[in-house]
Amino acid sequence: MLKLEGVAAGYGTSQVLFGMDFTIGQGEVISLIGRNGMGKTTTVRTLMGMLPARSGSISLLGKPITNLPPYRIARMGVGLVPEGRRAFASLNVEENLVATARLAGAKSNPWTVDRVYSLFPRLQERRKQSARTLSGGEQQMLVVGRALLTNPQLLVLDEATEGLAPLIRQEIWQCLRVLRDSGLSILLIDKNLAEMTTLVQRHHIVEKGRVVWVGSPDELNGDPALRDRYLGI
Ligand SMILES: Nc1ncnc2c1ncn2[C@@H]1O[C@H](COP(=O)(O)OP(=O)(O)OP(=O)(O)O)[C@@H](O)[C@H]1O
């Protein structure tokens, strides 16, 4: 589904990624975890075409996407829920959803606004409300719904639950489980390891711009020294 090989990238003279390598199989949910500033968001920006890869290669469903413009990568099937909630504040809920909706060719059971409402009933209740009046959790549901309406093959969530109350986080996790069970591939960047345990197949620890450890949530849970060394917990 997605493959990064030896990807290097950075900002100006500062290099941040030093050979990022990982793959996501069809229908898999994987994570990038690690301390702040290790290059997780930079990896997302590079794979989305928002930051140039200086070397290495990225492919999606077997096709090279390295350094394609972001709109083409999005159209090829990558839906992004970026860091920081970015709903269109001046639009209401339904307008936000309709703004990015795109019918997915021959895909069976494509995402529609109604299907998003059945995943997030609160959004339906608030459909005429302007996005700026929503709670943080509702805004995040809106941004996830918007990404789904691009009918992605791969959903990328960068700190989607950051700053949300535990109960709302649980709701988002539950929705991600539903999406996983529907066969969607998901790349998660998050800090809530305990909550990711039943969602993620493989964790990837990122340290100084590369993946230094890959393993299952159980392996990570059973290795306090590893968590202490790379995650500081
Ligand atoms: N726009 C930018 N210009 C210059 N340097 C940047 C920029 N964005 C990020 N960096 C630097 O790149 C490094 C990696 O940042 P990145 O955001 O990828 O880390 P991260 O692992 O996602 O951590 P966090 O959880 O803090 O977002 C950091 O040292 C950061 O200061």
Ligand as a Chemical Component Dictionary entry (heavy atoms), coordinates in Angstrom:
data_LIG
# 
_chem_comp.id                   LIG 
_chem_comp.type                 NON-POLYMER 
_chem_comp.pdbx_formal_charge   0 
_chem_comp.three_letter_code    LIG 
# 
loop_
_chem_comp_atom.comp_id 
_chem_comp_atom.atom_id 
_chem_comp_atom.alt_atom_id 
_chem_comp_atom.type_symbol 
_chem_comp_atom.charge 
_chem_comp_atom.model_Cartn_x 
_chem_comp_atom.model_Cartn_y 
_chem_comp_atom.model_Cartn_z 
_chem_comp_atom.pdbx_ordinal 
LIG N1  N1  N 0 8.820  24.383 9.388  1  
LIG C1  C1  C 0 9.955  24.035 10.009 2  
LIG N2  N2  N 0 11.097 24.729 9.816  3  
LIG C2  C2  C 0 12.251 24.353 10.432 4  
LIG N3  N3  N 0 12.358 23.307 11.267 5  
LIG C3  C3  C 0 11.246 22.596 11.511 6  
LIG C4  C4  C 0 9.988  22.916 10.900 7  
LIG N4  N4  N 0 9.078  22.018 11.326 8  
LIG C5  C5  C 0 9.734  21.182 12.157 9  
LIG N5  N5  N 0 11.026 21.512 12.268 10 
LIG C6  C6  C 0 12.052 20.809 13.066 11 
LIG O1  O1  O 0 12.162 19.491 12.588 12 
LIG C7  C7  C 0 12.364 18.569 13.646 13 
LIG C8  C8  C 0 11.343 17.469 13.571 14 
LIG O2  O2  O 0 10.031 18.004 13.799 15 
LIG P1  P1  P 0 8.691  17.143 13.621 16 
LIG O3  O3  O 0 7.562  18.085 13.785 17 
LIG O4  O4  O 0 8.781  16.336 12.393 18 
LIG O5  O5  O 0 8.801  16.193 14.881 19 
LIG P2  P2  P 0 7.733  15.234 15.486 20 
LIG O6  O6  O 0 8.447  13.945 15.697 21 
LIG O7  O7  O 0 6.504  15.233 14.683 22 
LIG O8  O8  O 0 7.467  15.877 16.891 23 
LIG P3  P3  P 0 6.198  16.623 17.468 24 
LIG O9  O9  O 0 5.479  15.586 18.227 25 
LIG O10 O10 O 0 6.833  17.661 18.330 26 
LIG O11 O11 O 0 5.429  17.214 16.312 27 
LIG C9  C9  C 0 12.312 19.387 14.924 28 
LIG O12 O12 O 0 13.635 19.652 15.345 29 
LIG C10 C10 C 0 11.621 20.670 14.507 30 
LIG O13 O13 O 0 12.055 21.750 15.272 31 
# 
loop_
_chem_comp_bond.comp_id 
_chem_comp_bond.atom_id_1 
_chem_comp_bond.atom_id_2 
_chem_comp_bond.value_order 
_chem_comp_bond.pdbx_ordinal 
LIG N1  C1  SING 1  
LIG C1  N2  SING 2  
LIG C1  C4  DOUB 3  
LIG N2  C2  DOUB 4  
LIG C2  N3  SING 5  
LIG N3  C3  DOUB 6  
LIG C3  C4  SING 7  
LIG C3  N5  SING 8  
LIG C4  N4  SING 9  
LIG N4  C5  DOUB 10 
LIG C5  N5  SING 11 
LIG N5  C6  SING 12 
LIG C6  O1  SING 13 
LIG C6  C10 SING 14 
LIG O1  C7  SING 15 
LIG C7  C8  SING 16 
LIG C7  C9  SING 17 
LIG C8  O2  SING 18 
LIG O2  P1  SING 19 
LIG P1  O3  DOUB 20 
LIG P1  O4  SING 21 
LIG P1  O5  SING 22 
LIG O5  P2  SING 23 
LIG P2  O6  DOUB 24 
LIG P2  O7  SING 25 
LIG P2  O8  SING 26 
LIG O8  P3  SING 27 
LIG P3  O9  DOUB 28 
LIG P3  O10 SING 29 
LIG P3  O11 SING 30 
LIG C9  O12 SING 31 
LIG C9  C10 SING 32 
LIG C10 O13 SING 33 
# 
